[in-house]
Amino acid sequence: MNSFPDQFKALVIGATGGIGAAFVALLEADPRCGSVVALHRHSQPALDFAQENSISEAALAVAAEGPFHLIINAAGILHSDKFKPEKKLGDLHYQQMQETFLVNAFGPALVLRHFSRLLDKERGVMASLSAKVGSIEDNRLGGWYSYRASKAALNMLLKTAAIEIKRSQPNSVVIALHPGTVSSALSQPFKGGEIGRPAQDAAADMLAVLDGLTPEDSGQFYSYNGARLPW
Ligand SMILES: NC(=O)c1ccc[n+]([C@@H]2O[C@H](COP(=O)([O-])OP(=O)(O)OC[C@H]3O[C@@H](n4cnc5c(N)ncnc54)[C@H](OP(=O)(O)O)[C@@H]3O)[C@@H](O)[C@H]2O)c1
């Protein structure tokens, strides 16, 4: 992470997830990283996207530990004990759409609102984990309505925020980041354990991508291998 100052400060949201925990472990092992704040639904302060106030309250509680050079939102949902990704229009219902949009788009939008101001003014990179299946242009197989649409909404929220944040924080970098297929609880029911990579490998690749970003790259959608993805 040579583009970040020595003893840089990082913050990871969704730190209990497969990928979020890998980010925390790698950053904690990096001698150039001075501190890592790991937030999740049961951290102190807690950050739960289902509790709107917890997002602003968590940002306020950790502000004194900033400013942060790197903020990563690694929270997200694909399935729950109540639903699995839709295969056809006949599977659509409000509960799944609402819960999926809440975690994948609404929560991350309020993270942009409350945490972007905690970015370091000289070197501040903020990434939210999106998914290539949220690319409208890349959608060839169909299905997974709520997940795809919530990630497409996340991408638009990130792009719009990147434009606004650049006005007051011209050195900021705000991007959507695709981790690739990773073995985790999220992907497990969909052969993630067989075809997915270890979370540590994906997180290492994504940290290398984040390290290479400059303010000119803000407002873009990147893959773990550094490629730009179509919206
Ligand atoms: N795995 C893949 O193959 C893959 C592919 C493309 C994109 N992604 C994206 O990568 C991100 C991380 O995925 P993962 O594979 O690491 O999944 P994961 O292991 O299931 O982790 C999901 C994380 O989201 C958190 N979360 C769920 N609901 C939340 C809520 N209401 N408020 C706050 N946090 C909440 C979970 O917290 P709890 O521990 O409290 O449940 C957990 O920390 C997601 O955005 C996912 O869409 C993953």
Ligand as a Chemical Component Dictionary entry (heavy atoms), coordinates in Angstrom:
data_LIG
# 
_chem_comp.id                   LIG 
_chem_comp.type                 NON-POLYMER 
_chem_comp.pdbx_formal_charge   0 
_chem_comp.three_letter_code    LIG 
# 
loop_
_chem_comp_atom.comp_id 
_chem_comp_atom.atom_id 
_chem_comp_atom.alt_atom_id 
_chem_comp_atom.type_symbol 
_chem_comp_atom.charge 
_chem_comp_atom.model_Cartn_x 
_chem_comp_atom.model_Cartn_y 
_chem_comp_atom.model_Cartn_z 
_chem_comp_atom.pdbx_ordinal 
LIG N1  N1  N 0  -18.588 -13.754 -2.408 1  
LIG C1  C1  C 0  -18.683 -13.462 -3.690 2  
LIG O1  O1  O 0  -18.463 -14.338 -4.546 3  
LIG C2  C2  C 0  -19.059 -12.068 -4.123 4  
LIG C3  C3  C 0  -19.137 -11.806 -5.515 5  
LIG C4  C4  C 0  -19.476 -10.520 -5.923 6  
LIG C5  C5  C 0  -19.725 -9.541  -4.991 7  
LIG N2  N2  N 1  -19.652 -9.828  -3.643 8  
LIG C6  C6  C 0  -19.941 -8.749  -2.695 9  
LIG O2  O2  O 0  -18.899 -8.667  -1.740 10 
LIG C7  C7  C 0  -19.439 -8.205  -0.484 11 
LIG C8  C8  C 0  -18.971 -9.127  0.644  12 
LIG O3  O3  O 0  -19.469 -10.421 0.386  13 
LIG P1  P1  P 0  -18.987 -11.718 1.217  14 
LIG O4  O4  O 0  -18.803 -12.778 0.202  15 
LIG O5  O5  O -1 -17.888 -11.366 2.132  16 
LIG O6  O6  O 0  -20.327 -12.033 2.035  17 
LIG P2  P2  P 0  -20.560 -12.518 3.560  18 
LIG O7  O7  O 0  -19.425 -13.362 4.012  19 
LIG O8  O8  O 0  -21.935 -13.076 3.567  20 
LIG O9  O9  O 0  -20.506 -11.147 4.386  21 
LIG C9  C9  C 0  -21.565 -10.233 4.305  22 
LIG C10 C10 C 0  -21.323 -9.110  5.272  23 
LIG O10 O10 O 0  -22.432 -8.184  5.184  24 
LIG C11 C11 C 0  -22.885 -7.925  6.488  25 
LIG N3  N3  N 0  -24.299 -7.537  6.558  26 
LIG C12 C12 C 0  -25.375 -8.261  6.189  27 
LIG N4  N4  N 0  -26.499 -7.585  6.503  28 
LIG C13 C13 C 0  -26.108 -6.423  7.082  29 
LIG C14 C14 C 0  -26.788 -5.314  7.638  30 
LIG N5  N5  N 0  -28.135 -5.256  7.712  31 
LIG N6  N6  N 0  -26.074 -4.298  8.154  32 
LIG C15 C15 C 0  -24.720 -4.323  8.141  33 
LIG N7  N7  N 0  -24.012 -5.344  7.642  34 
LIG C16 C16 C 0  -24.704 -6.386  7.115  35 
LIG C17 C17 C 0  -22.655 -9.239  7.237  36 
LIG O11 O11 O 0  -22.732 -9.013  8.630  37 
LIG P3  P3  P 0  -23.133 -10.215 9.662  38 
LIG O12 O12 O 0  -21.865 -11.000 9.871  39 
LIG O13 O13 O 0  -23.582 -9.480  10.885 40 
LIG O14 O14 O 0  -24.226 -11.013 9.009  41 
LIG C18 C18 C 0  -21.251 -9.557  6.739  42 
LIG O15 O15 O 0  -20.297 -8.778  7.437  43 
LIG C19 C19 C 0  -20.958 -8.124  -0.666 44 
LIG O16 O16 O 0  -21.339 -6.796  -0.953 45 
LIG C20 C20 C 0  -21.201 -9.009  -1.889 46 
LIG O17 O17 O 0  -22.369 -8.629  -2.588 47 
LIG C21 C21 C 0  -19.321 -11.061 -3.191 48 
# 
loop_
_chem_comp_bond.comp_id 
_chem_comp_bond.atom_id_1 
_chem_comp_bond.atom_id_2 
_chem_comp_bond.value_order 
_chem_comp_bond.pdbx_ordinal 
LIG N1  C1  SING 1  
LIG C1  O1  DOUB 2  
LIG C1  C2  SING 3  
LIG C2  C3  SING 4  
LIG C2  C21 DOUB 5  
LIG C3  C4  DOUB 6  
LIG C4  C5  SING 7  
LIG C5  N2  DOUB 8  
LIG N2  C6  SING 9  
LIG N2  C21 SING 10 
LIG C6  O2  SING 11 
LIG C6  C20 SING 12 
LIG O2  C7  SING 13 
LIG C7  C8  SING 14 
LIG C7  C19 SING 15 
LIG C8  O3  SING 16 
LIG O3  P1  SING 17 
LIG P1  O4  DOUB 18 
LIG P1  O5  SING 19 
LIG P1  O6  SING 20 
LIG O6  P2  SING 21 
LIG P2  O7  DOUB 22 
LIG P2  O8  SING 23 
LIG P2  O9  SING 24 
LIG O9  C9  SING 25 
LIG C9  C10 SING 26 
LIG C10 O10 SING 27 
LIG C10 C18 SING 28 
LIG O10 C11 SING 29 
LIG C11 N3  SING 30 
LIG C11 C17 SING 31 
LIG N3  C12 SING 32 
LIG N3  C16 SING 33 
LIG C12 N4  DOUB 34 
LIG N4  C13 SING 35 
LIG C13 C14 SING 36 
LIG C13 C16 DOUB 37 
LIG C14 N5  SING 38 
LIG C14 N6  DOUB 39 
LIG N6  C15 SING 40 
LIG C15 N7  DOUB 41 
LIG N7  C16 SING 42 
LIG C17 O11 SING 43 
LIG C17 C18 SING 44 
LIG O11 P3  SING 45 
LIG P3  O12 DOUB 46 
LIG P3  O13 SING 47 
LIG P3  O14 SING 48 
LIG C18 O15 SING 49 
LIG C19 O16 SING 50 
LIG C19 C20 SING 51 
LIG C20 O17 SING 52 
# 
